[in-house]
């Protein structure tokens, strides 16, 4: 089951994150309330995690059992090559940050398990630790719970979501949180366990979808949920980072996936679908590409305004992400997937 229209939404989330990491002097931050969208754009990563859980079910729901090694190989092939490319590009402008310990830590994708280490190199890569955690668990969850329709996983997932929301909101209140750029901040925001609820909720949304899938024109509902998301981020000062927005992201994913109206037809246009396809490259390489653009403009002694630099950066980033997708992501994915494990 391929859901073309949902792919473009990954691009929207990725671009919100890109803008949030660019420069707070950008014109978008000078517009009241609109600025809140980008100040809270890290919620886009939560969307990725929920969507990842949803897509996993869509991709495997017809299987009786998932082969562990084949699954791990396919997921590794999907995300690791560009992740390593992001690290290599990062070192091109931050070579003084090279350290064998950090390289091993980041190479293994375990940096987010150690508060204080998650944001040192190519910091969007913190999410790789979370994704690896999800992928490690998914074959077990599928084989022993989803495939067997064990309802206990619903109780666990919802309970974990509630516990995570309580913890995320109480942790700062009772003095344990010391502010940005501290170990407590990384523990609250990037520690993989606090994001497990998002993946599991995405899994449950996927199960609900495949069991109740029915195409219909949901244009009005999609637009209404989209507006609710915007209003929530602009006006409601809550802690959204660890899964709270599942309350709106899940309905959005379900409605867009089942919709056969104009919104989905627009999202399914090939150019927009392609932007969604290259969104992982956008997300994982946008910081080193930004550093490279800044270094190039500095070398050329260009004195453009922040807004002009932003336009140049977006063009370069989109072009480079398309090149990475065509020349690295797809070929490496196809190459690695042709590797078969022999069973003695």
VEXDREN-2710 file (C-alpha; in Angstrom, 1 decimal):
% VEXDREN-2710
k/r/px/py/pz
1/UNK/0.0/0.0/0.0
2/UNK/1.6/3.2/-1.2
3/UNK/0.3/6.5/0.1
4/UNK/1.8/9.1/-2.1
5/UNK/0.1/12.1/-0.6
6/UNK/1.6/11.6/2.8
7/UNK/5.1/11.9/1.5
8/UNK/5.0/15.6/0.8
9/UNK/4.1/16.3/4.5
10/UNK/7.6/15.1/5.4
11/UNK/9.0/18.0/3.3
12/UNK/6.8/20.5/5.2
13/UNK/8.1/19.2/8.5
14/UNK/11.7/19.2/7.3
15/UNK/11.5/22.7/6.0
16/UNK/10.1/24.0/9.3
17/UNK/13.1/22.5/11.1
18/UNK/15.5/24.0/8.5
19/UNK/14.1/27.5/9.0
20/UNK/14.2/27.1/12.8
21/UNK/17.9/26.3/12.6
22/UNK/18.9/29.1/10.2
23/UNK/19.0/32.5/11.9
24/UNK/16.6/34.1/14.3
25/UNK/17.2/37.5/12.5
26/UNK/15.3/36.1/9.5
27/UNK/12.2/38.1/8.5
28/UNK/9.9/35.2/9.5
29/UNK/10.9/35.7/13.1
30/UNK/9.8/39.4/13.0
31/UNK/6.1/38.4/12.4
32/UNK/4.1/38.1/15.6
33/UNK/2.9/34.5/16.3
34/UNK/4.3/33.2/13.0
35/UNK/7.7/33.2/14.7
36/UNK/6.3/30.7/17.3
37/UNK/5.8/28.2/14.5
38/UNK/9.5/28.1/13.9
39/UNK/10.6/28.5/17.5
40/UNK/8.6/25.3/18.1
41/UNK/9.5/23.6/14.8
42/UNK/11.4/20.8/16.6
43/UNK/7.9/19.3/16.9
44/UNK/8.5/18.4/13.3
45/UNK/10.8/15.6/14.5
46/UNK/7.9/14.2/16.6
47/UNK/5.9/14.2/13.3
48/UNK/8.7/12.2/11.7
49/UNK/8.7/9.6/14.6
50/UNK/4.9/9.2/14.5
51/UNK/4.8/8.9/10.7
52/UNK/7.7/6.4/10.8
53/UNK/5.6/4.2/13.1
54/UNK/2.6/4.6/10.8
55/UNK/4.6/3.8/7.7
56/UNK/6.2/0.7/9.3
57/UNK/2.7/-0.9/9.7
58/UNK/1.6/0.1/6.2
59/UNK/4.7/-1.5/4.8
60/UNK/4.6/-4.8/6.7
61/UNK/1.0/-5.3/7.7
62/UNK/0.4/-8.2/5.3
63/UNK/3.3/-10.2/6.6
64/UNK/2.8/-13.0/9.1
65/UNK/6.3/-12.5/10.5
66/UNK/9.2/-10.1/10.0
67/UNK/12.7/-11.5/9.5
68/UNK/14.9/-9.6/11.9
69/UNK/18.1/-9.6/9.8
70/UNK/16.4/-8.6/6.6
71/UNK/14.5/-5.8/8.4
72/UNK/17.6/-4.4/10.1
73/UNK/19.5/-4.5/6.8
74/UNK/16.7/-2.7/4.9
75/UNK/16.4/0.1/7.6
76/UNK/20.2/0.4/7.8
77/UNK/20.3/0.9/4.0
78/UNK/17.6/3.4/4.2
79/UNK/19.0/5.9/6.7
80/UNK/22.7/5.2/7.4
81/UNK/24.5/6.2/4.2
82/UNK/23.1/9.8/4.3
83/UNK/23.6/10.0/8.0
84/UNK/27.3/9.3/7.6
85/UNK/27.4/11.8/4.7
86/UNK/26.0/14.4/7.0
87/UNK/28.9/13.7/9.5
88/UNK/31.5/13.9/6.7
89/UNK/30.1/17.2/5.4
90/UNK/30.1/18.5/9.0
91/UNK/33.8/17.9/9.4
92/UNK/34.6/19.8/6.3
93/UNK/33.9/23.1/8.1
94/UNK/34.3/21.9/11.7
95/UNK/37.4/19.7/11.4
96/UNK/38.7/20.9/14.7
97/UNK/35.7/18.9/16.3
98/UNK/37.2/15.6/15.0
99/UNK/37.6/13.2/17.9
100/UNK/37.9/9.4/17.7
101/UNK/35.6/8.9/20.7
102/UNK/32.9/11.1/19.2
103/UNK/33.3/9.5/15.8
104/UNK/32.7/6.1/17.3
105/UNK/29.8/7.4/19.4
106/UNK/28.2/9.0/16.4
107/UNK/29.1/6.3/14.0
108/UNK/27.3/3.8/16.1
109/UNK/24.3/6.2/16.5
110/UNK/24.2/6.0/20.3
111/UNK/25.0/9.7/21.1
112/UNK/21.5/10.5/22.3
113/UNK/21.6/7.9/25.0
114/UNK/24.4/9.9/26.8
115/UNK/23.2/13.3/27.9
116/UNK/25.8/15.9/27.0
117/UNK/26.9/14.1/23.8
118/UNK/23.8/14.3/21.6
119/UNK/24.4/17.8/20.1
120/UNK/28.1/17.9/19.5
121/UNK/28.4/16.8/15.8
122/UNK/25.8/17.5/13.1
123/UNK/23.2/17.9/15.8
124/UNK/20.0/16.9/13.8
125/UNK/21.6/13.5/13.8
126/UNK/20.5/13.0/17.4
127/UNK/17.3/11.5/16.0
128/UNK/19.3/8.6/14.5
129/UNK/19.7/7.1/18.0
130/UNK/15.9/7.3/18.4
131/UNK/15.3/5.7/15.0
132/UNK/17.7/2.9/15.7
133/UNK/15.9/2.3/19.0
134/UNK/12.6/2.1/17.1
135/UNK/13.9/-0.3/14.5
136/UNK/15.6/-2.5/17.0
137/UNK/12.2/-3.0/18.7
138/UNK/9.8/-3.1/15.7
139/UNK/10.3/-6.7/14.5
140/UNK/9.7/-8.0/18.1
141/UNK/6.6/-5.7/18.5
142/UNK/5.3/-6.9/15.1
143/UNK/5.9/-10.6/15.6
144/UNK/4.6/-10.9/19.1
145/UNK/2.0/-8.2/19.4
146/UNK/0.8/-6.7/16.1
147/UNK/0.7/-9.8/14.0
148/UNK/-1.1/-11.7/16.8
149/UNK/-3.5/-8.8/17.5
150/UNK/-2.4/-8.7/21.1
151/UNK/-4.4/-5.8/22.6
152/UNK/-2.0/-5.3/25.5
153/UNK/0.2/-3.2/23.2
154/UNK/-2.6/-0.7/23.0
155/UNK/-2.7/-0.4/26.8
156/UNK/1.1/-0.1/27.0
157/UNK/1.4/2.5/24.2
158/UNK/-1.3/4.8/25.6
159/UNK/0.0/4.4/29.1
160/UNK/3.5/5.2/28.0
161/UNK/2.2/8.3/26.2
162/UNK/0.5/9.5/29.3
163/UNK/3.5/8.8/31.5
164/UNK/5.8/10.7/29.0
165/UNK/3.5/13.7/29.0
166/UNK/3.3/13.9/32.8
167/UNK/7.1/13.5/33.1
168/UNK/7.9/16.1/30.3
169/UNK/5.7/18.7/32.0
170/UNK/6.7/18.0/35.6
171/UNK/10.5/17.6/35.0
172/UNK/11.1/21.3/34.4
173/UNK/8.7/22.4/37.2
174/UNK/10.4/20.6/40.0
175/UNK/13.9/22.0/39.5
176/UNK/15.6/19.1/37.6
177/UNK/15.7/21.1/34.4
178/UNK/18.7/23.5/34.2
179/UNK/17.9/25.1/30.8
180/UNK/19.2/24.9/27.2
181/UNK/22.7/23.5/26.5
182/UNK/22.7/21.4/29.6
183/UNK/22.7/17.6/30.2
184/UNK/19.2/18.0/31.7
185/UNK/18.0/19.6/28.5
186/UNK/19.4/16.8/26.4
187/UNK/17.8/14.2/28.7
188/UNK/14.4/15.8/28.4
189/UNK/14.5/16.5/24.7
190/UNK/16.7/13.9/23.1
191/UNK/16.8/10.8/25.3
192/UNK/15.4/8.0/23.0
193/UNK/13.0/6.5/25.6
194/UNK/10.9/9.6/25.8
195/UNK/10.1/9.3/22.1
196/UNK/9.1/5.7/22.1
197/UNK/5.5/6.7/22.7
198/UNK/5.5/8.6/19.4
199/UNK/6.6/5.5/17.4
200/UNK/4.1/3.2/19.2
201/UNK/1.2/5.7/18.7
202/UNK/2.2/5.8/15.0
203/UNK/2.1/2.0/14.9
204/UNK/-1.4/1.9/16.4
205/UNK/-2.5/4.6/14.0
206/UNK/-1.2/2.4/11.2
207/UNK/-3.1/-0.7/12.5
208/UNK/-6.3/1.4/12.8
209/UNK/-5.8/2.6/9.2
210/UNK/-5.3/-0.7/7.5
211/UNK/-8.3/-2.2/9.4
212/UNK/-10.6/0.7/8.7
213/UNK/-9.3/2.1/5.4
214/UNK/-12.0/3.8/3.3
215/UNK/-11.3/6.5/0.8
216/UNK/-13.4/9.6/1.0
217/UNK/-13.2/13.3/0.5
218/UNK/-11.8/14.6/3.7
219/UNK/-10.5/18.0/2.4
220/UNK/-12.4/20.0/5.0
221/UNK/-11.3/17.9/7.8
222/UNK/-7.6/17.9/6.7
223/UNK/-7.7/21.7/6.4
224/UNK/-9.3/22.0/9.8
225/UNK/-6.7/19.8/11.5
226/UNK/-3.9/21.6/9.8
227/UNK/-5.3/24.9/11.1
228/UNK/-5.6/23.4/14.6
229/UNK/-1.9/22.5/14.4
230/UNK/-0.9/26.0/13.4
231/UNK/-3.1/27.6/16.0
232/UNK/-1.8/25.3/18.7
233/UNK/1.9/26.0/17.9
234/UNK/1.3/29.8/17.5
235/UNK/-0.9/30.5/20.6
236/UNK/-0.7/27.6/23.1
237/UNK/2.5/27.5/25.1
238/UNK/2.7/23.7/25.9
239/UNK/5.6/21.2/25.8
240/UNK/5.0/19.6/22.4
241/UNK/8.4/17.9/21.8
242/UNK/7.8/14.4/23.3
243/UNK/4.5/13.4/21.7
244/UNK/1.8/15.7/22.9
245/UNK/1.1/16.7/19.3
246/UNK/0.1/13.1/18.5
247/UNK/-3.4/14.3/19.4
248/UNK/-3.3/16.3/16.2
249/UNK/-0.7/14.6/14.1
250/UNK/-2.4/11.2/14.1
251/UNK/-5.7/12.6/12.8
252/UNK/-3.8/14.6/10.2
253/UNK/-2.0/11.5/9.0
254/UNK/-5.1/9.3/9.0
255/UNK/-7.2/11.9/7.2
256/UNK/-4.6/12.7/4.5
257/UNK/-3.9/9.0/3.9
258/UNK/-7.6/8.2/3.4
259/UNK/-8.4/11.4/1.6
260/UNK/-9.2/11.3/-2.2
261/UNK/-10.1/15.0/-2.4
262/UNK/-8.2/18.0/-3.9
263/UNK/-5.7/18.3/-1.1
264/UNK/-4.4/14.8/-1.6
265/UNK/-4.4/15.1/-5.3
266/UNK/-2.3/18.3/-4.9
267/UNK/0.1/16.6/-2.4
268/UNK/0.4/13.6/-4.8
269/UNK/1.8/15.7/-7.7
270/UNK/5.1/14.2/-8.7
271/UNK/7.2/17.3/-8.0
272/UNK/5.8/17.6/-4.5
273/UNK/6.1/13.8/-3.9
274/UNK/9.7/14.1/-4.9
275/UNK/10.3/16.9/-2.4
276/UNK/9.0/14.5/0.2
277/UNK/11.4/11.8/-1.0
278/UNK/14.4/14.0/-0.6
279/UNK/13.2/15.3/2.8
280/UNK/15.5/12.9/4.8
281/UNK/18.5/14.3/3.0
282/UNK/17.2/17.8/3.7
283/UNK/16.9/17.1/7.4
284/UNK/20.1/15.2/8.0
285/UNK/22.5/17.4/5.9
286/UNK/20.9/20.9/6.3
287/UNK/23.3/22.0/9.0
288/UNK/26.6/21.1/7.3
289/UNK/25.2/22.5/4.0
290/UNK/24.4/25.7/5.9
291/UNK/27.9/25.9/7.3
292/UNK/29.4/25.2/3.8
293/UNK/27.3/28.0/2.2
294/UNK/28.3/30.4/4.9
295/UNK/32.0/29.5/4.5
296/UNK/31.7/29.9/0.7
297/UNK/30.1/33.4/1.0
298/UNK/32.7/34.4/3.5
299/UNK/35.5/33.3/1.2
300/UNK/33.9/35.2/-1.7
301/UNK/33.6/38.2/0.7
302/UNK/29.8/38.5/-0.1
303/UNK/27.9/40.8/2.2
304/UNK/24.3/39.9/1.5
305/UNK/21.5/40.5/3.9
306/UNK/20.3/37.6/6.1
307/UNK/17.2/37.2/3.9
308/UNK/19.2/36.9/0.7
309/UNK/21.6/34.4/2.3
310/UNK/18.5/32.4/3.3
311/UNK/17.2/32.3/-0.3
312/UNK/20.7/31.2/-1.6
313/UNK/20.9/28.6/1.2
314/UNK/17.5/27.1/0.4
315/UNK/18.3/26.8/-3.3
316/UNK/21.7/25.1/-2.6
317/UNK/20.2/22.8/0.1
318/UNK/17.3/21.6/-2.2
319/UNK/19.7/21.0/-5.1
320/UNK/22.3/19.2/-2.9
321/UNK/19.6/17.1/-1.3
322/UNK/18.3/16.0/-4.7
323/UNK/21.8/15.1/-5.7
324/UNK/22.4/13.2/-2.5
325/UNK/19.1/11.3/-3.1
326/UNK/19.9/10.4/-6.7
327/UNK/23.6/9.7/-6.3
328/UNK/24.0/8.3/-2.8
329/UNK/20.7/7.5/-1.0
330/UNK/19.1/5.5/-3.8
331/UNK/22.2/3.7/-5.1
332/UNK/23.5/2.8/-1.6
333/UNK/20.0/1.6/-0.6
334/UNK/19.7/-0.6/-3.6
335/UNK/23.2/-1.9/-3.2
336/UNK/22.9/-2.8/0.5
337/UNK/19.5/-4.4/0.0
338/UNK/21.0/-6.8/-2.5
339/UNK/23.1/-8.3/0.3
340/UNK/21.6/-11.5/1.6
341/UNK/22.4/-13.2/4.9
342/UNK/23.0/-16.9/4.6
343/UNK/21.5/-19.1/7.3
344/UNK/23.6/-22.1/8.3
END
